[in-house]
Structures are given as structure tokens and as C-alpha cells.
């Protein structure tokens, strides 16, 4: 059995690292022989600062499925094709769009100096900020501003890419077509109904659809239909999340022979 955890808004909050109480519950899973996997929209580079160093060897899925890291090494990377990048560049110019573009490790950024995304962008200074053309590959794009975000979303949806609109943040999140958290889990050899998933946003839908059991943190109208349980973000919700992990670990622990 495996437990798969989204990061932001699921086990870490307001850009802060995973709390000790939740880390303890994750350690309990490991002690029971249950594999823990982190699956985030963040690239691997930006996952590391919010995950305790003792957990850095765990399997991580980054960039909404574009990147996979095992034993602290990136083992899989899915990038946009040359033709797709050319089409995206045309739209960037047409809509005067600013962006955060992630490569295998380094990144390109043209957004405002005050954009909230900067709080979580390479806080440990593990990478370099370079130009878009200097990136060897591009695995994920966040459009931060443009002169018409709605029109840009429509144009992007006509390309062979996956478009996820973060309504609360008014950004567009672009990944290569067919790449999501579930596709990454399949790449890892994980089958349907063999894992427990914790998430909070639309980019967790593919992961929830194929899980044995699902726990939604907070509320997201598009994710809610796929959630079997919900933990509201009230009172001591981090304690409640930790307790839920322990409860489910007892229910789904491997059978001892």
C-alpha cells in the first residue's frame, strides 16, 4: 500500500514546511511498511525546502507529473515539444504574458517583483534563473499576467497541452499533454486502487479518480465529487490531518505474514 500526498494546502500551509506533527504521522506510515509519495505542482527543486531533509529520499512527483525523483535523483522528465514551445512563445508575445517557466532544474521568470509566487520560488537557492531560451527543456509553465487572461486560456486550450486554471490565484498552469499526477504514478508502476490519496485542488483529480481512498483538505468544487472524506480547514486541522493519516494507516497497513 502507498499513501500519496499533495503538498501546498494539503500537508503544508502558507508556504511553510510540513509541520512536525504531520511529519511524525508520515514516519509512522514508513514504520508500518507503507510507502509515502509526495506529488506536487511544485518542481522537485521547490518541493525540497518544505519537506524535512530526512524525507528527501522519498519518491517525489513534481510539476504536476512532469518530474519524478527517487532517492534524491530526478529519474523522469516530460517536456514540451519544440513545436509546442514555438506556439506558446507566439501567444506570450500576442498577449504580453509574464511567466514562471520550469526546466529540469533551472527556471525563467518575467513576472512582477511583488508576485506571491516568489515566496515559494527556489527559496533554498538550489537553481539558477535564466532566460526561456537558455532552458534545455521546459516541463511546466505558469502564466502570471497578460493583457487578456481569458482569451489566452482559450488559445492555450486549442494547443496540445494540459491547461489548469487556478481561479483563486488568477494564473494559468500549463503542462505537456497527457501529463498529470496519475500518469506519473503509472510511470512508477502503481496500479489503480492500490494507494490512498490526500489533496486539495483540481490538479489532484486524476490522482483521486484512480485511488482506493481519498481525503480532500478544505474544499474545492471540482475535486469534491472524487473525495471520500473531507477535512475542513478549521480548528487544529493539522492535528486532524495527522490523526487521519494514522487512522488510515491502521486500516490499510500491509498484512503481516
N, C-alpha and C positions, 0 to 999 in steps of 0.2 A: 504494500500500500504506500501511496505517496500523498503528501499534502502540498498543494501549490498555492503560493501567496503572492498577490499583487503587493506593491509597496505603498505608494502615496495614497493616503485616505483609507488604507486597509490595515496595515501594521505599523506604519509610521505616519506622523501627522505634522502639518505646518512646517515641513522641511526638516524636522528634527529626526535624529536616528531612532531606530526601533528601541522602545523602552526596555528596561531590564526585566520587567515582569513578563512581557511578551517573549523576549529572548529566552527566558527560563522555560516557558512552555514549549518553545521550539527545540530546546535541548532535551526536554522530556520525550518529544517525538523521536529524536535520534536515538536516545537510550532504549526506546521500545523497538528499534529496528525499522522505523518509518522514515522514508526519505523525505527531506524537505527541499523544495524547489522554489526559488524566487522568480517571479515573472512580472516585469515592469515595462512601462512605456519609456523609462529612462534607458539610455545606453549603459552598457556594463560599467563604463568609466564613472557614471554618476550614481550607479547603484552602490558601489563600494563604500562611499562615505557615510551612508545611512545604515549600513549593515556592519555589525561588530566584526572585527578582524578574525575572530575565532570561527566565523561562519563564511569566510571568503572562499573556502574550498568547495562550498556547496554549489550545486548546479544552479546557474542563473540564466534566465531568458531576458534579453534586453531589447529595446527598440520595438516593443510590441511583437516580438517574434523574429526580428531581423538578425539578432545576435544570440549565440549560445556560448556560455562559458562553463567549463568543467575543470575542477582542480586548478582554478586561477588562470586558466588559459582559454582564450576565445577559440572555439573549435569549429563554429559555423558562422557564416556571414552571408546574408542575402541582400543584394544591392539592386538599384535601379539600372536598367539598360542604358546604353549610350543614347539611343533614340528617345527614351523617356526623359532623360535629363535634358536633352535638347528642347523637347516640347515644354518642359517645366520652366526652363530658362526664358522661353518666349513669353510665358504667362507672367513670370516675375517682372519682366520689363513692361508688359502691357498693363499690369495692374500696380506697378510701382510697389511691389511687395517686399517687405522685410522678412527675415527668416533666421531660424536656427537649423543648420544642416549638419547632421552627424555622419561622419565616415566611420570606418572600422574602429578608430580610436580618437582622432582629432576632429575638429569641428569648425564650421564657418558661422559667423554671427553678424547680422547687419541691423538688428532691431534697436529699439530705443535704449538709451543708457539706464533708464529707470524701469524697464520692463520687469515684472515679478519673476519671470523665468530665470533671470540672472542669479537669483538666490540659490537655485539648485544646479546651476551650470558649473561643472567642474570645480566644486568648492575645494577639493584637495589638490588642485593644480597638477593633475596627472597627465594632461594633454596639452596640445597647442591650438590656439585659434589661428586659422589660416584662411586663405581665400577659397571660395567654392571650387574654382578650377584647380586648386592645389590638392584637393582630396583625391586619393587613389580610387575610392569607391564611395558611394552615397547610399546609406541604408535607411535613413529616416529624415523627413523634413517637417519642420513646424513653421507654418506661415503665421507671423505675429501681427502684422498690419498690412493693409493695402487700401487702395482708393475705392474698392468695392468688394468686400469680402464675400458677399452672397454670390455675385457673378463669378468670382474666382472659384468658389466651391463648385459651381455648376460646370465650369470649364474643366476643372480638375477631374470631376466625376466622369467626364467623357474620355479620359485617358485610361490606359490600362494600369491603374494604380488603385490602392485602397485609401479612401478618404474618411477620416473620423473627425467630426466637428465637435470640439469642446465648447458647448454653449456658454457655460459659466465663465470661461476664460476668453471667449471670442477668438480662438485660434483654430487653425486647420492642421490636422496631423496626418501626414502622408507617408504611406509605406508601400513597398513593392506589392503588386497584385498577388493574392493568394497567401500572403504572409500575415500571420496573426499568432496569438499565443497558443492556440490549438495546433496549428501547423508545426510550431516549434516543439510542442510536446510529442507530436507524432514523429518528428525527426529524431527525438530521443528514444524512440521505440515504445512510447507509452500508448496504451490502448484505451479505447472508450470505456467509461465506467470503472476505471481502476485507480482513481485518485479523488481527493477531496479538494475543492477549490474555495478560496476566500478572495473576494474582490469588491469593487465599489463603483465601477464605471462601465461605459459602453464597450470599451476595448477588452473587457473581461467576458463578453457574451460568448464568444467562440469557446472559451475555456469552460464556462458554466454549462453550455449546451452538451458537452461531452463528459461531464464529471459524474461520479457516483452520488456525491452530495455537495451542496453549495451553500455558502454563507455570504450574504451581502452585508457590507458595512455601510451604515447610513442608508440613503435611498436614492436610487436612480431609476427613472421611469422605464427606461429601455432594458435595464438589467433585471429589474424586479420580477418579470414573468419567468425567469430562469432560476430564481433563488428559492431554495427550500427553507432557508432560515434567514432572519434579518436581525442585526444588532444595531440599535439606534445610537446615534452619537450624542448621548445624554448621560448624565451622572458620571460614574467612573467607567467609561466604555472600554478603556484599555484593559482594565481588570476583567471586564466581562468577556472581551476577546480572548484573553489568556485562559480564562476558565473554560470557554467554549472549545478551545484547542485541546485542552486536557480531557474534557468530556468526550470529544470525538475520537481522541487517541485511544481511549479505553474501549470505545465501541468498535473501532476499526483496526485495532492492533493486530499484527500478524499472529496467526495461530502457532503456538509453540508445539513442536513435535519432538 
